[in-house]
Structures are given as C-alpha cells and as structure tokens.
Amino acid sequence: MFELPQRASEVRDQVHDFFQRRILPNHGLWCEQAAAGQAAPEIERSLRAEAKALGLWNMALPRLADDEPGLKLSNLEFTAVAEILGRLEWASRVFNCHAPDVPNMELLQLFATPEQKQRWLTPLLEGEIGSAFAMTEPLVASSDPTNLATRIERDGDEFVINGRKWFASNASHANCELLVVVGVTDPNAAKSKRQSLILVPRNTPGVEMMRDLPVFDHLSHTNTHPEFTLTNVRVPVANLLGEQGAGFAIGQARLGPARLHHCMRAIGECEVLISLMVLRSQERSTFGKRIDEYSSTQAAISHSRIELDQCRLIVQQAAFLLDTVGNKAARKQISMIKVAVANSYQNIADRAIQLFGARGVTNDTPASRAFAKARAFRIYDGPDEVHLQTIARLEAAEQDLTTTAYYLANA
C-alpha cells in the first residue's frame, strides 16, 4: 500500500470522523427525505454546510487554485478519502466530491476561458449549482465517440445544436444548471477531430427532458440518468469549451480522473459488503453449524478480500501515475482498474447476496443495489471490451520481443 503524507492522513481521519459522527447516523433520515421526493435532501444540504465550514470541501481537485475553496489533494492522497465516501451513495455530495460535477470542474479548470470559469466554475466550486456531461446517445454505440450523431453547427455568432442524449447523469436534477454537450462540429474532419464540447445552460429553449431512465428497475430522485433532446438549441459561440474539433482529446482528459474516482468509491462500498458478509456469517447457523464454519463461506470472504486488496493497489498505482506522468501516460493503468474493479465489485456483491440468501435480493441490505450498480459499472465509462482492447494494444506496444524467442528454443 502506498504511504500517505501526514497531511493526507490527517484529512482522511477528519473525513472518517465526520462520516461516523454526522453522515452514517443520518442515513435513515436521508433515505426518508429522498423517498419523499427531495432531490437534494434537507439533511444533505445541512451536512454540506457543516463540511464546507470545516474546510472538508473540493478534495478531489488536485488543480485547485489558492483562491478557490477547499482542500487540494493529489489523486493518490484522495484515494483514502474516496474509499470512505464510497460507503454511502450520497456521502460524496456532502463534501462536493461527487460525479459528474468533479470531472466537469476539472474540464473547466483546464479548458475554460476566464468568462466561462466565472459563470460556471465558481458556482460549481462553491456547491451552488450542479452540472451534467452529455455524451452518450441512444441510437449509436457511444463507446466509439466517432459514432456520435449530435450536430453542432455555426450560424453567425451562435452554435445551433440538434441531437438526442441519454444517461447524462443528473441533467434532470433540480440543481443542474449546466450541460456539457459533446457533438459533431465537422463531420468531414479526421475521426478524432470531428467532435467539440459546448456549454449549454439547461434552461436554454430547445432542451427538453424526456424521461429519467431506470437502472435495473431502480429510479432515484437524487441521482438521475435522463434522456433528453436538443432541438435547434442556440448558444453563443463563446460557449465553446476549448478549441473546435478538440472534443475527443478534452473528453479523454475528463475520463481518466473520473474512472479513478468511480473505482475508489466502489472499493469503499466493497469494504462495507465484506463487513456485512462477516457479520452475517457469524450470526446465522444452518444444519447445526454456524455459517462461517463452512468452507464455501470462508472462500467467499477470502476471495473477496484478496480481490479487493489487489484492486486497491492497482488503483493507488494508477493514481500515482496520474499525479506524476499524467493522464495519457497512465492510460493502460486507468483501463486496467476500470475492468478489475468493476468485475471484483460485481463478484463481491454477488457473494454478499448469496450469504444473505433471500434477504440479499431485497432492499434490506445494500447488496442487491450494489450488484446492480456493479453490473452497470461494467458498461459506463467505457465497457469492459473497449478497455481490454486498449490494454492489449498498449501492452503489445510496450513489449520488447527481440529476445523472447530464446525462451521457446530451449523450452
């Protein structure tokens, strides 16, 4: 395990203390308020104010400027914090460390003009508004961005946008005010130069939310995944994010840290599942034996621990590489953690369900919801197949095969 600097350890301990004292005991209240239709539950808003007052804010932004609110942790330093936040689905929001706002803020830090930063980045950093990233489309395979059909066409001093998006997380949330839309500005350009990113205020005429999509029959008031259309949506040319035609490269800059953060939080949730498995195995008996005496139970817990600790190490390695050599150089490791964590996450959730038996498939435990989230995780932010293709291609490029044949000659 990578050793954290003293400051990062102190922040982790502060977050853990706040989580144990203020967040976990209020989880039941948060669930009640969310079930009552509160998109931003009152208890969540109250705890956000407390966390911000303590300075436990914006911890997932390593490029945070000195005059911007919050703590500037490196990606590696944030790993331990993110694990704690992953224990509950809403904990990240308390500290303004949640998706999709964090990766969107990183995009604005890197590519926005001063005017764009003043209008959008500042209120996002303060936690006053929300945002969404709109890339995925229902009618094409969006894992290949060259397939995107949404068009962004210039008309004088404006861009006109037409298209259909879905799974633009939180685009329909009550506090969402900014849509970062990916679309084609030049269909005749090279494949990696066709797309651009445009900043669209959500209340712009022509933006129509159609429906919130269920994920494995689960609909959330607090974390929505809407489908929406853009029909002759007009925004000023000044709303272009970065250079025209640079959308593919800009999107890659966003996805690296976003995937890292998803993996960190998943590891935190898996820790909860393993604890629940141990508790369950010690409380239940069948056929005259406690469940933890069965080899199958021991194997389920042991394999879960082995897989999770392996995942933690490669996630920490990826975070270290992001901090030291950058997103492009860490591409293989980012793809590796995305595949490894998603599959281990699903395996651990499946084992937890099995140990809980009938109760495991209900909402009485986090296991069934974790299983659904884990299965979806193997698709969003790039499906397993795309990441495996990337890993294999990069591995082949890195290998020096000049002497490998010697191992065959004398086998």
N, C-alpha and C positions, 0 to 999 in steps of 0.2 A: 504494500500500500504506500502511495506517495505521502510523505510527511508534510503537513500543512504548516505554514509560517504561524508564529504565535498570534498575530493579529487575526488571521483567518480562523484559527481555533477558538479565539475569544468570541468572534462573531457567531460561529457555529453554536457555541454554548449559549449565547444570548438568544439566538433563534430557537434553540431547543427548549430553553426555559420558558420563553413566551408561548411556544406551541403547547407545552404541557400545562401551563397555568391558565392560558386565556383562550386558546383555539380548541383543543380537544374537549374540554368540559362544555363548550358551547356548540359542539357539533350537532347535538339533538335539536337545539333551538334553530340552528342554521337550516337543518333539513325541514323543520316545520315551516319556516318562513319561505323557503324555496318552494315547497309543495303548495303553499298558499298563493303562489304566483309571483313572488317578489324576485325579479331578475337580479337585483343586487340586494340580498337580504340585509335587513337593518343591522343585525349583529355583525355582519361582514363589514359594513361601512364604518361601524363604531370601532372595530378592531383595526381597520386600516388607519384610522386617525391615530390610534394608540401606537401602532408600529412606526408610523411616519414620525411621530413626536420623539420616539426613541432613536431615530436615525436608522432603523432597520428597514431600508427602503431602496429600491432600484439596485439590488445586489447582483443582478445578472448582467450588468452592463460594464464590461471592462474598459470601454472607451469614455466613460462618464467624465465630463469636464469638471474642473474645480468649482465652477459656479452653478453646477447642476445638482439637484437634490439627490441625496442618497449615498450609499457606500459603493465604492468602486472595487469589486473583487475580480480577480482573474478567473478565467474559465475553470482552472484547476481548483482554486480556492472556493469557487461556488459549488463544486460537486458535493461537498459535505452538507452544505445548506440545502441544496436542491433535494437531497435524499429525505431530509426532514419534511420539506414542503410536499413531497410526493405521497406522504402518508394519508392525506385527505385531499380530495379533488379541488377544494376551494382554498386551501392554505396558501398557495402561491399568490392568489389575488390579494391577500391581506398585506403582503409586502411589495406589491406592484412588480412581481417577478413572474407574471403569468403570460402564457401564449394566448393570442398571437401578438399581444402588444410589445413584448420584449424584442422579438426579431424585427418587428416593424420599426421600433425605435432605433434599433441598430442600423437598419436601412437608411433612416432619416439622418442619423449621425454621420454616416459615410457618404451619402449622395445628395442630400437635400441642399437647396440654396438657403441663404440666411433668412429669406422671407418665408420659405416653406418650414424651416425649423421654428420660427417664431409662431407661425399659425398652428402647426401640428405637433412638433416635437415637445415644445414646452408644456402644453397641457397634458400630453401623454406622460411625461416625466413626473408631473405633479399628481397624476392619477385622476384628473378631472374628466377625461373622455376615454372612450375605447376605440379600437380600430379593428380592421379585418384585412386579410390578404386573399384576393380573389384571383386564383389561377385555374383551378380545376373546372372542367366543363363536362356536362353530362353526355354529350354526343360524340366525343372523341376520347382516345386513350391519352389522358393528360400526363401520364408518366413520361411521355415523349413530348416536351414542350413545343416541338415543331409542328405538332398536330393542332395547336390552339386555333380556334376559328374566330374569336372575338376580334373585331376590327377597330382600329383607332386611326381615323383619317383627319388630316388637317383641312380646316376651312377658314382661311384668313387668320385671325388671331385666336382661333379656338380649335380644339380637337373634338371630333364627333365620335362617340363610342357606341357600337352596337354589338350585342353578344348575350350569351346566357352562361351563368356561372352557378356552381353549387359547391357545397362543403366549404364555403367561405366562412370559417368559424367566427361566430359572434357578429356577423354582419347585420343580423336582425336584433341584436341585443339592444336594450333600451338606451345604453350609454354610448353605443357606437356612433361616431361621427365621421370617421374616415375609412374609405375603401381604397386599398392599394390594388389597382386593377392591372392585370397582365393581358396585353393584347398585341395584335399584329399591326405594325405601322408600315411595313414594306414587305409584301408577300413575295416579291421578286428578289429580295436580298439573299445572301447566304443563310443557311438554316439557322445559324447561331446569331444572326444579325436582324432577324425579322421582328422580334418582339421588343416592346418597350413597356415601361411601367408608368402609370398615370395616377395622380392623386385625385380622388373623386369624393367630394363631400357626400355623405349618404343621403342627404335630403335634396340632392340635385334632381330636377324634373327628368323623368325618364327612367329612374331607378325604381324598380318595382319588386318588392319581396313577394315571392310566390308561396313558399311553404318552408317550415322547419323540418328537416329530414330526421327521421328516427334512425338511431344506430342500434341494430339488433333489437328493434322494437322499443328502444329507450329514447324518450324525449325529455330534454332538460330546459327549464326556464333560464338557468344561469349560464349554460354553455350550449349555444345553438349552432346548428350547421345548416344554414338556409340555402335554398335555391332561389336565384333572382335573375331578372333580365335587365339589360341596359338597352333602351330604345332611343336612339338619337340623343344620347346624353351629351351635353355640351359643357366643356370646362375650358378655362383659359390655357393657352399654350404654356404659360408659366407653371402649370401644374404637372408638367413632365418631370419625372424623377430621374435624375441622371441624364445621360445622353440618349438621344433617339437611337434605337437599334441595340442598345446595351442591356435589354431586359433579361436575356439569358444569363449573362455574367453577373448582373446585380442579384438575380434570383438565387444563384449559387452561393453568393456571399451571405444571403439570408439563411439558406437551408442548413449550412454546416452547424452554426451555433444552435439553431432551432432543434435539429435532430439530437444534438448533445444534451440539451435541456430535457427533452422528452425522455431520453434514456435515463438520465439522473433521477427524474421523478418516478419513473417506473421501478427503478431499483428500490426506492423508498417504499413504494406500495408492496413490493415483493417481500420486504422485510416484515411488514405487517402480516402478510399472508403466512409466512413461515412461523411467526409467533403464534398465530391463531391455530396453525396445524399442531404445534407442540402442545398448546393448551387443550385442544380438542382430544388429542391422543392420550392425555393424562386424565381426562375427565370421564371417558367412555370405556365401557367394558363390553365384550361380546364373548359368548361361549366360555365364560369363566375366566377370561384373561383381559387385562387392560389393553387398549388398542396399541399403546406404544411398545408392547411386548412382541407384536407381530413383525416379522422381517419386512413385510411389504410396507408397513408404516415407517419403519426405520429407513428403508430405502427411499421412500418418498421424501422424507425430511432431509436425508443426507444428500441425495441428488440435487435437491433444491438449494441447499447451502453451497454445494460445490459449484453449481452453475452460476449462482448469484455472485459469489466471490470472484469467479473468473470474469464475469461481466463488469464488476466494479473496477477491476484492474485495467481492462482494456478501455473502459470509459475514461478513467483517470489518465491513461496514456494518450488518448485522443485529445482530452482537454489540455494536457501539457503541450502537445504538438500544435494545437490551435494557438496557444499563447506564445509559442517560441518560433514556429516556422510559418504559421498562417493557414488559412482555410484550404488553399489549393494544395499545399504540400501534405495536408492531413486528410486528403480525400479518401484514401483507402481505409484509414482507420475509422473515419466517420461512417463509411458504408459498413464496415465490419461491426461496429457497435449497434448500428440500426438493425442488422439481421440477428446478431447474437442476443441482444436484449429483448427484442420483440418475441423471439422464439422461446427464450427462457421464461419470460413474463407469462406467455401462454401456458407453458408446461407447469410452472409453479401454481398458477391459478387453477389449472385442471386438477392437479394433485390436491389442492385445498378443497375443491368441490368434492372430490372422491372421499376425502377423510370426513367431511361433514355430512356426507350421504344426502338424504332427502333435503335437509336444511340447506345444503350447499347450493341447491338450484333456486332457492328463494332469495328474497331481499333481506333476510335476517342476518346475513353475513356479507362482507364485501366481496366474497369470492366470485359469485356469478357475474357481477358487474365488472370485476377485474378481468374475467375471462373474455367478456365481450370487448372490453377496451383493448386487451392484448391482441385479440384476433384482428381488430380494426387497425391496430398499430402495424401489423404486417403489410398493410396496404398504403396507409397515408404516409406522407413524407417520402414517397418512393417505395414501391412494392419490393418484396424480397428479391424477385427475379432481376430487377434493374440493378440493385446493389450487388448481387452476386456476379452479374456481368461486369460491373465496374471493378470489383475486387480481382476477378480473374484476369481482366485486361491489364490492370496495373501490376499485378503480381508477375505476369509474363514479361512486362517491360522492365521490371526491376531485377529479374533473374539473370545471372551470368552463367550461361550454359556451356562455356568454352571447354570446361574440363569434366562436365557431367558424364560424358560417355565412358570415362575411365571406370566409373562405378559399375557399368554394365559389362565391360570387357573382363573383369576379374571377379564377377559375382560368384 
